[in-house]
Amino acid sequence: MAEKLNDCVLKTINQCTVDIVWQYSIGKTEIVVTSGCTKKSISTNHVLNVAIGYEYRDELVAKKVLEYKCSTDECNSFDQIKRLINSLTVIHHLDEMTNMIKPQEPFQGAWSDRVSNTTTNKCNIIIPNDACRRCLLAKQIDEKTTQGCTPWLTETLDNSLSYTVMFNMTDRTRSNIWQVLYQAESCNSLSNADLIREKNAINFDFNKFFNNGQTDYHYQ
């Protein structure tokens, strides 16, 4: 963890952000603080998004990403960043699941499940087998609902595996999202989302954060 932020200038603006990317494949960490004019809403005014994942581009690329949005004075200061990390616990074993996203060639569209339990109109499960290039699994669980979508994709994208938690800092709730994009038999089975959930955990201690957490770090 850096000792300070470099080249920062205070600006009067209506929203601040913090983006931290841990690029574990190359041993690099990047912290970026910015500001901007954004239409405020309950969902975007004060939120923390944390994601862990792998992409496969001839080799595995591992990342952890933290995105924080806030709208109070100096809420993206270095002290605030330390409080964020101190209140966050990430435990992951995605490395045990990387074989899941290594492509099996030639890919067969018939390998994909077709399930839609979501209100979005973007969950297309009627694409013909011969047009399918990748299968996608997306599952979201929040305080009140569980949604799942296993569509087929016609475009060629990098295979990936991710787990994201969106924390609403205003009402102290969370929404969990598991996503897998790859080419393999039974690749988008909803049971794969359960497997990701069993092996990984992202938690945020709201009480510690809002009560000025201590300086020990728990981000692994």
C-alpha positions as YAML, in Angstrom:
chain: A
units: angstrom
residues:
- id: 1
  name: MET
  ca: [0.00, 0.00, 0.00]
- id: 2
  name: ALA
  ca: [1.35, 3.43, -0.96]
- id: 3
  name: GLU
  ca: [2.17, 5.97, 1.78]
- id: 4
  name: LYS
  ca: [0.58, 8.92, -0.06]
- id: 5
  name: LEU
  ca: [-1.12, 10.01, -3.27]
- id: 6
  name: ASN
  ca: [0.87, 11.98, -5.81]
- id: 7
  name: ASP
  ca: [-0.14, 15.02, -7.92]
- id: 8
  name: CYS
  ca: [-3.58, 15.48, -6.33]
- id: 9
  name: VAL
  ca: [-5.45, 18.81, -6.63]
- id: 10
  name: LEU
  ca: [-8.60, 19.76, -4.69]
- id: 11
  name: LYS
  ca: [-11.56, 20.67, -6.92]
- id: 12
  name: THR
  ca: [-15.12, 21.78, -6.18]
- id: 13
  name: ILE
  ca: [-17.34, 19.20, -7.84]
- id: 14
  name: ASN
  ca: [-20.43, 17.15, -6.99]
- id: 15
  name: GLN
  ca: [-18.99, 13.61, -6.98]
- id: 16
  name: CYS
  ca: [-15.66, 12.01, -6.09]
- id: 17
  name: THR
  ca: [-14.35, 8.58, -7.05]
- id: 18
  name: VAL
  ca: [-11.60, 6.19, -6.05]
- id: 19
  name: ASP
  ca: [-10.44, 3.38, -8.32]
- id: 20
  name: ILE
  ca: [-7.91, 0.82, -7.12]
- id: 21
  name: VAL
  ca: [-6.74, -2.02, -9.37]
- id: 22
  name: TRP
  ca: [-4.57, -4.84, -8.05]
- id: 23
  name: GLN
  ca: [-3.02, -6.51, -11.11]
- id: 24
  name: TYR
  ca: [-1.70, -9.66, -9.53]
- id: 25
  name: SER
  ca: [-0.44, -11.24, -12.74]
- id: 26
  name: ILE
  ca: [2.20, -8.52, -13.10]
- id: 27
  name: GLY
  ca: [2.56, -7.48, -9.44]
- id: 28
  name: LYS
  ca: [1.25, -3.93, -9.90]
- id: 29
  name: THR
  ca: [-1.24, -1.79, -7.95]
- id: 30
  name: GLU
  ca: [-2.76, 1.43, -9.30]
- id: 31
  name: ILE
  ca: [-4.77, 4.02, -7.32]
- id: 32
  name: VAL
  ca: [-6.65, 6.75, -9.21]
- id: 33
  name: VAL
  ca: [-8.77, 9.47, -7.57]
- id: 34
  name: THR
  ca: [-11.00, 11.62, -9.76]
- id: 35
  name: SER
  ca: [-14.03, 13.92, -9.63]
- id: 36
  name: GLY
  ca: [-16.84, 14.79, -11.97]
- id: 37
  name: CYS
  ca: [-20.32, 16.14, -12.50]
- id: 38
  name: THR
  ca: [-22.78, 13.26, -12.20]
- id: 39
  name: LYS
  ca: [-26.52, 13.27, -11.76]
- id: 40
  name: LYS
  ca: [-27.05, 12.13, -8.18]
- id: 41
  name: SER
  ca: [-29.40, 9.34, -7.22]
- id: 42
  name: ILE
  ca: [-29.87, 7.00, -4.30]
- id: 43
  name: SER
  ca: [-28.09, 4.24, -6.24]
- id: 44
  name: THR
  ca: [-25.00, 6.25, -7.28]
- id: 45
  name: ASN
  ca: [-24.56, 8.87, -4.56]
- id: 46
  name: HIS
  ca: [-22.53, 6.70, -2.16]
- id: 47
  name: VAL
  ca: [-21.53, 3.25, -3.36]
- id: 48
  name: LEU
  ca: [-18.63, 0.81, -3.16]
- id: 49
  name: ASN
  ca: [-18.10, -1.84, -5.86]
- id: 50
  name: VAL
  ca: [-15.53, -4.59, -5.32]
- id: 51
  name: ALA
  ca: [-14.69, -7.23, -7.93]
- id: 52
  name: ILE
  ca: [-12.27, -10.14, -8.24]
- id: 53
  name: GLY
  ca: [-11.74, -12.09, -11.40]
- id: 54
  name: TYR
  ca: [-9.69, -13.79, -14.07]
- id: 55
  name: GLU
  ca: [-9.52, -13.34, -17.82]
- id: 56
  name: TYR
  ca: [-7.99, -15.81, -20.25]
- id: 57
  name: ARG
  ca: [-6.02, -14.31, -23.16]
- id: 58
  name: ASP
  ca: [-3.67, -17.16, -24.06]
- id: 59
  name: GLU
  ca: [-2.69, -16.93, -20.40]
- id: 60
  name: LEU
  ca: [-4.51, -16.13, -17.16]
- id: 61
  name: VAL
  ca: [-4.77, -12.49, -16.05]
- id: 62
  name: ALA
  ca: [-5.85, -11.92, -12.43]
- id: 63
  name: LYS
  ca: [-7.30, -8.67, -11.09]
- id: 64
  name: LYS
  ca: [-9.02, -7.21, -8.06]
- id: 65
  name: VAL
  ca: [-10.82, -3.91, -8.50]
- id: 66
  name: LEU
  ca: [-12.27, -1.44, -5.98]
- id: 67
  name: GLU
  ca: [-14.48, 1.45, -7.13]
- id: 68
  name: TYR
  ca: [-15.82, 3.96, -4.62]
- id: 69
  name: LYS
  ca: [-18.17, 6.87, -5.35]
- id: 70
  name: CYS
  ca: [-19.07, 9.55, -2.82]
- id: 71
  name: SER
  ca: [-20.17, 13.18, -2.61]
- id: 72
  name: THR
  ca: [-18.90, 14.73, 0.64]
- id: 73
  name: ASP
  ca: [-15.85, 16.94, 1.21]
- id: 74
  name: GLU
  ca: [-12.56, 15.11, 0.48]
- id: 75
  name: CYS
  ca: [-14.31, 11.75, 0.63]
- id: 76
  name: ASN
  ca: [-11.70, 10.29, -1.75]
- id: 77
  name: SER
  ca: [-8.73, 11.40, 0.35]
- id: 78
  name: PHE
  ca: [-5.89, 9.04, 1.21]
- id: 79
  name: ASP
  ca: [-7.17, 8.65, 4.79]
- id: 80
  name: GLN
  ca: [-10.57, 7.68, 3.40]
- id: 81
  name: ILE
  ca: [-8.96, 5.12, 1.11]
- id: 82
  name: LYS
  ca: [-7.18, 3.54, 4.09]
- id: 83
  name: ARG
  ca: [-10.49, 3.36, 5.97]
- id: 84
  name: LEU
  ca: [-12.12, 1.66, 2.98]
- id: 85
  name: ILE
  ca: [-9.43, -0.99, 2.74]
- id: 86
  name: ASN
  ca: [-9.37, -1.48, 6.50]
- id: 87
  name: SER
  ca: [-13.12, -2.20, 6.49]
- id: 88
  name: LEU
  ca: [-12.97, -4.59, 3.55]
- id: 89
  name: THR
  ca: [-12.25, -8.33, 3.67]
- id: 90
  name: VAL
  ca: [-11.72, -10.33, 0.50]
- id: 91
  name: ILE
  ca: [-11.09, -14.07, 0.58]
- id: 92
  name: HIS
  ca: [-10.85, -15.80, -2.77]
- id: 93
  name: HIS
  ca: [-9.91, -19.13, -4.25]
- id: 94
  name: LEU
  ca: [-10.66, -18.30, -7.88]
- id: 95
  name: ASP
  ca: [-7.24, -19.73, -8.78]
- id: 96
  name: GLU
  ca: [-8.72, -23.16, -8.01]
- id: 97
  name: MET
  ca: [-11.33, -22.58, -10.71]
- id: 98
  name: THR
  ca: [-9.23, -21.29, -13.59]
- id: 99
  name: ASN
  ca: [-9.54, -24.53, -15.57]
- id: 100
  name: MET
  ca: [-13.18, -23.62, -15.89]
- id: 101
  name: ILE
  ca: [-12.41, -20.76, -18.30]
- id: 102
  name: LYS
  ca: [-9.74, -22.43, -20.43]
- id: 103
  name: PRO
  ca: [-11.45, -22.90, -23.82]
- id: 104
  name: GLN
  ca: [-12.42, -26.26, -25.22]
- id: 105
  name: GLU
  ca: [-12.22, -26.29, -29.03]
- id: 106
  name: PRO
  ca: [-14.21, -26.64, -31.14]
- id: 107
  name: PHE
  ca: [-16.97, -25.09, -29.04]
- id: 108
  name: GLN
  ca: [-20.46, -26.53, -29.47]
- id: 109
  name: GLY
  ca: [-23.52, -24.36, -28.87]
- id: 110
  name: ALA
  ca: [-25.41, -27.40, -27.60]
- id: 111
  name: TRP
  ca: [-23.16, -27.36, -24.52]
- id: 112
  name: SER
  ca: [-24.94, -24.29, -23.17]
- id: 113
  name: ASP
  ca: [-27.86, -24.19, -20.78]
- id: 114
  name: ARG
  ca: [-30.75, -21.84, -21.53]
- id: 115
  name: VAL
  ca: [-32.27, -20.27, -18.43]
- id: 116
  name: SER
  ca: [-33.85, -16.86, -17.89]
- id: 117
  name: ASN
  ca: [-35.08, -15.84, -14.46]
- id: 118
  name: THR
  ca: [-34.67, -12.09, -14.80]
- id: 119
  name: THR
  ca: [-36.64, -8.97, -15.64]
- id: 120
  name: THR
  ca: [-34.06, -7.65, -18.11]
- id: 121
  name: ASN
  ca: [-34.71, -7.87, -21.83]
- id: 122
  name: LYS
  ca: [-31.02, -8.48, -22.52]
- id: 123
  name: CYS
  ca: [-31.17, -12.15, -21.58]
- id: 124
  name: ASN
  ca: [-31.43, -13.75, -25.03]
- id: 125
  name: ILE
  ca: [-31.83, -17.53, -24.82]
- id: 126
  name: ILE
  ca: [-33.20, -18.19, -28.32]
- id: 127
  name: ILE
  ca: [-30.00, -17.91, -30.39]
- id: 128
  name: PRO
  ca: [-29.49, -20.95, -32.68]
- id: 129
  name: ASN
  ca: [-26.78, -23.45, -31.73]
- id: 130
  name: ASP
  ca: [-24.64, -22.76, -34.80]
- id: 131
  name: ALA
  ca: [-24.53, -19.00, -34.02]
- id: 132
  name: CYS
  ca: [-23.28, -19.45, -30.45]
- id: 133
  name: ARG
  ca: [-19.62, -18.51, -29.86]
- id: 134
  name: ARG
  ca: [-19.56, -18.26, -26.07]
- id: 135
  name: CYS
  ca: [-21.85, -19.14, -23.21]
- id: 136
  name: LEU
  ca: [-22.54, -16.64, -20.44]
- id: 137
  name: LEU
  ca: [-23.63, -17.21, -16.87]
- id: 138
  name: ALA
  ca: [-24.84, -14.23, -14.86]
- id: 139
  name: LYS
  ca: [-26.45, -14.56, -11.43]
- id: 140
  name: GLN
  ca: [-27.40, -11.74, -9.07]
- id: 141
  name: ILE
  ca: [-28.61, -11.93, -5.48]
- id: 142
  name: ASP
  ca: [-29.61, -8.85, -3.53]
- id: 143
  name: GLU
  ca: [-31.59, -8.19, -0.38]
- id: 144
  name: LYS
  ca: [-34.93, -9.20, -1.92]
- id: 145
  name: THR
  ca: [-34.45, -11.06, -5.20]
- id: 146
  name: THR
  ca: [-32.41, -13.71, -6.99]
- id: 147
  name: GLN
  ca: [-32.01, -13.47, -10.76]
- id: 148
  name: GLY
  ca: [-30.22, -15.74, -13.20]
- id: 149
  name: CYS
  ca: [-29.48, -15.60, -16.91]
- id: 150
  name: THR
  ca: [-27.59, -18.11, -19.09]
- id: 151
  name: PRO
  ca: [-27.70, -16.66, -22.63]
- id: 152
  name: TRP
  ca: [-25.56, -17.49, -25.62]
- id: 153
  name: LEU
  ca: [-23.32, -14.91, -27.26]
- id: 154
  name: THR
  ca: [-22.70, -14.54, -30.98]
- id: 155
  name: GLU
  ca: [-19.56, -12.40, -30.59]
- id: 156
  name: THR
  ca: [-16.08, -13.65, -29.67]
- id: 157
  name: LEU
  ca: [-14.93, -12.24, -26.33]
- id: 158
  name: ASP
  ca: [-12.18, -13.10, -23.86]
- id: 159
  name: ASN
  ca: [-13.10, -15.89, -21.47]
- id: 160
  name: SER
  ca: [-13.54, -14.60, -17.93]
- id: 161
  name: LEU
  ca: [-14.66, -15.45, -14.42]
- id: 162
  name: SER
  ca: [-15.67, -12.82, -11.87]
- id: 163
  name: TYR
  ca: [-17.42, -12.11, -8.59]
- id: 164
  name: THR
  ca: [-18.62, -8.57, -7.82]
- id: 165
  name: VAL
  ca: [-20.31, -7.09, -4.76]
- id: 166
  name: MET
  ca: [-22.01, -3.70, -4.92]
- id: 167
  name: PHE
  ca: [-22.35, -2.10, -1.48]
- id: 168
  name: ASN
  ca: [-24.91, 0.68, -1.04]
- id: 169
  name: MET
  ca: [-23.27, 2.82, 1.61]
- id: 170
  name: THR
  ca: [-26.47, 4.78, 2.31]
- id: 171
  name: ASP
  ca: [-28.78, 1.96, 3.33]
- id: 172
  name: ARG
  ca: [-25.94, -0.51, 4.09]
- id: 173
  name: THR
  ca: [-27.15, -3.23, 1.75]
- id: 174
  name: ARG
  ca: [-25.32, -5.37, -0.80]
- id: 175
  name: SER
  ca: [-25.92, -6.97, -4.18]
- id: 176
  name: ASN
  ca: [-23.86, -9.98, -5.30]
- id: 177
  name: ILE
  ca: [-23.09, -10.75, -8.96]
- id: 178
  name: TRP
  ca: [-21.35, -13.85, -10.33]
- id: 179
  name: GLN
  ca: [-20.43, -13.97, -13.99]
- id: 180
  name: VAL
  ca: [-18.70, -16.55, -16.19]
- id: 181
  name: LEU
  ca: [-17.99, -16.19, -19.92]
- id: 182
  name: TYR
  ca: [-16.26, -19.12, -21.59]
- id: 183
  name: GLN
  ca: [-16.29, -22.14, -23.92]
- id: 184
  name: ALA
  ca: [-16.70, -25.51, -22.26]
- id: 185
  name: GLU
  ca: [-19.28, -28.20, -21.65]
- id: 186
  name: SER
  ca: [-21.94, -27.15, -19.11]
- id: 187
  name: CYS
  ca: [-20.16, -23.80, -19.01]
- id: 188
  name: ASN
  ca: [-23.12, -21.70, -17.97]
- id: 189
  name: SER
  ca: [-24.77, -24.05, -15.52]
- id: 190
  name: LEU
  ca: [-26.24, -22.08, -12.61]
- id: 191
  name: SER
  ca: [-24.44, -24.48, -10.29]
- id: 192
  name: ASN
  ca: [-21.17, -22.81, -11.36]
- id: 193
  name: ALA
  ca: [-22.35, -19.57, -9.74]
- id: 194
  name: ASP
  ca: [-22.91, -21.50, -6.52]
- id: 195
  name: LEU
  ca: [-19.39, -22.93, -6.80]
- id: 196
  name: ILE
  ca: [-17.91, -19.43, -7.12]
- id: 197
  name: ARG
  ca: [-19.93, -18.30, -4.11]
- id: 198
  name: GLU
  ca: [-18.70, -21.22, -2.01]
- id: 199
  name: LYS
  ca: [-15.04, -20.52, -2.73]
- id: 200
  name: ASN
  ca: [-15.01, -16.72, -2.43]
- id: 201
  name: ALA
  ca: [-16.16, -14.01, -0.04]
- id: 202
  name: ILE
  ca: [-16.24, -10.22, -0.21]
- id: 203
  name: ASN
  ca: [-17.43, -8.45, 2.94]
- id: 204
  name: PHE
  ca: [-17.50, -4.87, 4.12]
- id: 205
  name: ASP
  ca: [-17.77, -3.79, 7.77]
- id: 206
  name: PHE
  ca: [-20.02, -0.74, 7.63]
- id: 207
  name: ASN
  ca: [-19.71, -0.11, 11.37]
- id: 208
  name: LYS
  ca: [-15.92, -0.06, 11.26]
- id: 209
  name: PHE
  ca: [-15.90, 2.27, 8.26]
- id: 210
  name: PHE
  ca: [-18.37, 4.79, 9.62]
- id: 211
  name: ASN
  ca: [-16.68, 4.71, 13.03]
- id: 212
  name: ASN
  ca: [-13.24, 5.58, 11.62]
- id: 213
  name: GLY
  ca: [-11.67, 2.13, 11.27]
- id: 214
  name: GLN
  ca: [-8.18, 1.38, 12.52]
- id: 215
  name: THR
  ca: [-5.09, 1.14, 10.32]
- id: 216
  name: ASP
  ca: [-4.58, -2.58, 9.95]
- id: 217
  name: TYR
  ca: [-5.39, -3.95, 6.50]
- id: 218
  name: HIS
  ca: [-7.40, -7.03, 5.55]
- id: 219
  name: TYR
  ca: [-7.41, -6.87, 1.74]
- id: 220
  name: GLN
  ca: [-5.69, -10.02, 0.52]
...
